[in-house]
Every structure is written in structure tokens, then in C-alpha cells.
Amino acid sequence: MAAIILIPALACWAVLAMSSARKALLSVYLPALLLLPQYYVIRLPHLPPIAFADAAILPLGVALVLEALRRWHWSWMDLWVLLFAFCAGLSEALSTELSNGDWTQLFTAKFAASERLGTQIANGGLMLVSGILTMVLPYMAGKLLIEQEAAGQHEMRKKLIARVAVLLSVVAGLSVFDFLSGRSLWQRLARPLLGRYQDQVWAPQMRWGFGRIAGPYGHAILAGMVFLMGLVYCLWLRNADRNWGARRLVDALPFTVRGLTLSAIVAGLLMTQSRGPWVGVGLAVVFAMLTRYLPVRRAVMVFAAFCAVFAAGALYIANRYTDKAMRQASSEAQRNAIYRRQLLASYAPFVVQRKAFGWGITTTPAPGGQVSIDNEYLLLTVQEGFVGLGVFLAIVAGNAVKLVRMIAQPIANDERMLAFAHLAVLIGLTTTLATVFMGGQVVMLFFLFTGWVQAMRPAVARVEEVNPLEPQVGFRRVLV
């Protein structure tokens, strides 16, 4: 029955044979990524667990390597993405030896016969393959397939975002059941067929009397980040293409695809009841408003000052809110906040012990039973050390710097608006990751987004200099 998970791979091969890689991205990979749970996996010999999206991206990745790699433009970001995928495997395979100095004996007979080291290296290899499926191949697809080669042809952008928006509106519509009942529709439908093949699955949660929808994304906060990205890009699409989805579904009713899609995505974000993504959306909106009324450089400076003030205020309030024992908490929200504060104190000694490459993924400690590290930056530091955290921050900074430089240049308005949308997504995600780990579909979407950003090369508009002392003639009629 687990062979069901490989169906997207067969569908992708079929689309590649009959059409193109771009069609496979739109019609196979995105539906597998956004509609199907990634916590149901098939375990093949000598391979990491493979989920629906992994199965879909594998044939597409092979096609990209064979056919489209000749169009590849190398950049520093390529190195950071490869290193980030490699860091997880390295930390898992050799973190103990790298931390205690035993790496000097890696090629001796003693270590060659070590069963523990062999298991670690095998696990590290599986982590590397998993990183290629979830990071490197989505990055390649984003860099090679979204931006068109011919100047001025950007239809693929609109098709991609339109497909994402429609798929997310479907998820939001189906998730109304989860919101009202407090149960997961995806788990109810898939468990009879794939229950034996599930990886980590979180139980549905309740908040304020309603279910926190997780959709096929595993957890409500992860779902919130996916809807955050969908909302920003849907707003960009509505502005970039005024005709998209403008036709009424029923002539007698004022319902259009563009209106229903946007409403569904907003409802999906609200139904997650996840404060982290809400804060991320708020900061993205603040940035968008600043860039609308101020020059880019000044807007960035004002936004940085706003974030500093916001962070200081939030830190002050959080310290007062969480300066209690867990038993003194008066609500679930306060217990969660106290738990996140305790994480920093609990894991600090372990970070100091293995600062460079961390503890690996399967050997991550759990002091005081705190298994869930609800902070991506802390999680990376614990599992992959400051090397892994530094590489991830280099990816984030590389995206941000390129987008800010792009916005500061005299480029076409549609290119500028897309760069604003990318930057808003980056702000929203990096804010939210302080409250949750980056897992599931969020990882793949983030690297697809990163590849797209790196592929953008908008033409700089030439500003013709006019000599103000030279007489200007606007119209002249010559009579013969």
C-alpha cells in the first residue's frame, strides 16, 4: 500500500515525457507538495524516507540535471544551499568525532571497525540525500523553471502563483471541517491506507474553542507559514494581472475566482490560530506600507528601527509574561511562552559543548524532556552547530541583500512589485521561525522561493539625461 506514495513520481515521468519540466512543476510537484501530507513515507533500501513531494521532485530533478543545467548561472547562493544540505549530513555522521578531536583517527583500523561510526556515517548519508530532495532540487526548480529566458516573458510567474493560490484555497475550504470539529480530515482519509507508514504526526490542537487547522502540513504553525506565503503572492498576482480570475463563477452572483481565492487564503491563515505567522504578516504589511510612501533606502532604515523597537518591546513583555514557573501559567498560550523561554536555558550548555557542528539530528539531547525545540535558530545551533546556523543565515541574508539592491535600482514596476513580495515573504518567514522549526512543506517552499529570487535578473531602465539649458521643442508644425 505504501507504493501509493510513489504515484507522483510516475505522474511526473509521464508529464515530462509528454510535455515539459515547467508543466511537471505546475501539474505534479505543486499539487503533491500543497495537497498531500508529507508525514506519510515509504522506506526503500538505502534511501531516506520518501514522501509524496520527494517522489514528485526526483524525476523532475533528473530532467533538470540532464536538460536544463546548461542554462545554469553559478552564484554564491548555490554554494550556500549545497553547504546547508551537506551540514545536516556532516553533523549526523561525524559530530562526535569533530567535537572531541577524534577526527584525526577517522582512517585508522580502529575507526574502520567501529559499528557506531558506521551507523553514524550511514545516517549522515541518508540526511544528505534527504537534503538534496527537500532543498537542492526545489532550489534548482525555482532557479531554472520560473523565470523565462526571453526578455519580457513572465507568464510562468503568474501561472505558478495562480496554481499555488488555487491549491491553498482548496486546502482552506477542506480545513473548515478541521476548524469546526477539531479533527484532521487529512489524517482521517489517509490513515486507513497509510497509517502504518506515517512518520511524526502531531495530534490536532484546539484553541479558543475551535480546531487549529494544520491541513496536510503537519502542524498549525507550519500551515500558517504556508498560508502566509500564499497570501503575499496572491496579493501580488491580483496587482500584476488585473484580469486574473475576474470572471464570475455564476453570472447572477458577485463571486469571482480572485475574490474567493483571496478570501479562502485569509480564512486559512486565521483558522491556523497561529500567532507567529500573524506577527510575520503584520511586519510584512508594515514594510509594504513604508516602501509605498518612502524611498527604498529610507524605508529600509525606518523598518529596521521599527523592528528594533518592536523587538525590545516584545522582549520586555515576554520577560514579564514568562517570568513564572510552568505550574503558575494561567493559559495554554502562557505555558507555550514559558516553554520557549526555558528552551534557551536548557539547551545553552549543550550548545557550548559542541559549538561548531552540533549534536546531529538523531542524537539531539532532550534536557528535562523538552523534545520539541520550537525555534528554528536554536534547533539549527543544537543539531548543526554554529556552522549550520551560519550557512542558513547566509542564505537568508543573500536573498535579502539581492532583493534590496534590486528594489533600489530603476527597474520596471512589475519587477519591483515582485521583489517587494519576495522581501515581504522573507520577513514573514524569518520572524515566524523564532517560534517554530522549519519543517515539512515549508522547507521545500523556502528553497523554491530562494531559487526564484536568485534567477531574477531584471533589466535596469536607462534614464536619459536631459540638459536643462538646451531648448526643448515638444511639437513643431512645418508648413510648406
Secondary structure, 3 states (H helix, E strand, C coil): CHHHHHHHHHHHHHHHHHCCHHHHHHHHHHHHHHHCCCCECECCCCCCCECHHHHHHHHHHHHHHHHHHHHCCCCHHHHHHHHHHHHHHHHHHHHHHHHHCHHHHCCCHHHHCCHHHHHHHHHHHHHHHHHHHHHHHHHHHHHHHCCCCCCCCCHHHHHHHHHHHHHHHHHHHHCHHHHHHCCCHHHHHHHHHHHHHECCCCCCEEECCEEECCCCCCCHHHHHHHHHHHHHHHHHHHHHCCCCCCCECCCCCCCEHHHHHHHHHHHHHHHCCCHHHHHHHHHHHHHHHHHHHCCHHHHHHHHHHHHHHHHHHHHHHHHHHHCCCHHHCCCHHHHHHHHHHHHHHHHHHHHHHCCCCCCCCCCCCCHHHCCCCCCHHHHHHHHHHHHHHHHHHHHHHHHHHHHHHHHHCCCCHHHHHHHHHHHHHHHHHHHHCCCCCCCCHHHHHHHHHHHHHHHCCCCCCCCCCCCCCCCCCCCCCCCC
